[in-house]
Amino acid sequence: MINGAHVIVYSNDADADRAFLRDVLGLPHVDVGGGWLIFGMPPSEVAVHPGSENDRHELYLMCEDVAQFVAAMKTRRIACTAVRDEGWGKLTEMTLPGGGAIGVYEPRHARPGTMTAKGKSAKPPARAARKGRPARKAAPARKATKARKSKRST
């Protein structure tokens, strides 16, 4: 049923931010006319957080190594905040040329599989070993034993 998502970033300088996404982040794009670029995105995910208001949405980009990302942005004179360890990941915010900010983080949480073009679920991305740490292994699937089955049925 759902085969993709379309994210909109509002900007005071849309041309500068489009150039940033194209030239600095290197996102694939198509020109749909008059310089209006639409960008391809890497696999994505959606989370629903509790909140006191509806119609509030956030955009975060994810990367394998946020410190490396910040260093790369520094060489291009793109401002990023200090990296914060939030538990679920390491987070920075980069300032776009138009003045807005987008969060970029290195996730530590489990990642879902992505959808194929036909709306089917694909396997989750493999996690590369982190610096100095081995990759986490998935816990083996638990099989129901007779003892557990009988406990549930009583």
Secondary structure, DSSP 8 states (H G I E B T S, - for coil): -----------SSHHHHHHIIIIIS---EEE-STT-EEE---S--------SSSS----EEE-S-HHHHHHHHHHTT--B---EE-SSEEEEEEE-TTS-EEEEEEE-S-----B-TTS-B---------TTS------------HHHHHHHH-
